[in-house]
């Protein structure tokens, strides 16, 4: 797996404490950060994820970032669509 030079590694490091919390509450698995990987290039091109598990009304906050060289090519749309599909499947 290749990590481009413009990958915002500092931002990813800020999210690492979330993974330590999984040892205490495994139900949080998947409700944090995900990487977006360009399969043909085997390169990390972005990240996306939730700001935690759904609230009592089933709502979640989601965000994403695509590296500038890969923007406006549908990768963000595809990644968000896949993650929404995953989230919906968790409630079934």
N, C-alpha and C positions, 0 to 999 in steps of 0.2 A: 504494500500500500504506500502510495506516495502522498506526502503532505506538501502542498505548494508553499513557496516562500512567503506569500502574502496571507497565509492562514493566520487568523487572529488567535494565536495560542494562549495569550493572556486571558482572553474572555473564556476560553474553555477551562482553563485552570480555575477560574472563579466558580465554575459549576461542579468541580470535583467533590466538594463536601457533601453534595446530594448523594453521591454514590456510597459514602460511608454510612449514610442513614439507612440504606437498604438492609444492612445487617440487623438493624433494629425493627424494621417494618418492610418485609418483602412485598407487601401489597402495593408499594410505591413503584415497583419495577415497571419500567416503560413510561412512567409519568414524569420523566425528566428529559434529558438531552438525548438526541439521536444525531448521527452523522449522515450526511448525504454524500454518497460515493458514486462517481462516474464509473460505471462498470467496465466500459471498453478501455478507458484510460487507467483504471485502478487508482484513481486519485480522489482525495477528499475535496469536494467542491462547495461544501456548505454544512450547515447544521440547522436543526430545528428541534422543537420540543415543547413540552408543557411546563407550566409553572407549578406543578403539583397535581395531585389527584382531583377529580371532579368535586365540586362543592355539593351541598345537600340538594340542590336543584339540578345536579348533573352538568353544570357548566364548568368549563375549563378555559384557561388562558393559554394561547399558543403563540409562538414566535418563530421566525426563521431568518436565515441569512445565507445568501449565495455569493460566492466570490465574484468580483466584478467581471472577470473574463468569461463567466458562465451565465450571466444574467440575460434576461429576455430571450431565453431559449426553451422555456417550459419546465426547467428542472425544479423550480420552486413550486409551481402548480402541481407537478407530479408528486413531489415529496409531501406537500400538505395534504393532497388528496389521499395518499396512502396512509398517512398518520391519522386522518379523520376516520378512515375506514377501520383502522386498527382500534381506535378509541370506541367507536360504535360497537364493535365486536366484543369489547370487554364487558359490556352491560348485558350481554345475552348469556 
